[in-house]
Amino acid sequence: MQIQYKPKRNLLETILQTEILQGLALTLRRLFSKPITRQYPDEKPQIRLGFRGQHALVRDPQTGDCKCIGCMRCAMVCPSRCIRIRPYKDREQFGNRRLIQEYKIEALRCVYCGYCEEVCPVDAIVLTEVFEYASYDRPSLYFTKEQLLANWDRFIAEKGIRAEDYVNPFWRPRGLPEHTLPAAKRQPVDAEWRGDEQVVGRNWKKHHGAEQAV
């Protein structure tokens, strides 16, 4: 992926405001073109890589419960403060392991930024590819821990894959070297998502010049 910067405008382009004229020309071209209408729900949209949809808690296949360890990172990083967590420690069954008694997400307040997925050290929270979950009442969009686990089970069943084989791109944050990430976040994603091929800033001019030379 490359972020290309527009060349700097000269004095004449600044005076004539050519960018405004280009925008008006685009509007006129689209004004007389044939409209494109998707016949939804008969024609489903193609879900792109990194789509952020319905929330879910990933179920741990060993314990049958969610993977969440109650670190509170997702709640702290959430810009809309829509996540509520109540952790506790089980000293008898799991040897003083930190577990989750309550996990709630208010989907109506969520801005679907994906920060919770990126900061979670164990990949316990995910925004799935499910987008059809509209509702006529508010309580149904206040997801509890049980509902979030059920969302995960339903999502995996609809995809027809094993839970261990699913990898969400947001579990592997962009722009960070792999050795700096926790073991759980070293997910096998393509180079485009990792950002290895991303060229920005001053380096883009050198890279662009090298491509032209080739």
Disulfide bonds with the S-S distance in Angstrom:
none
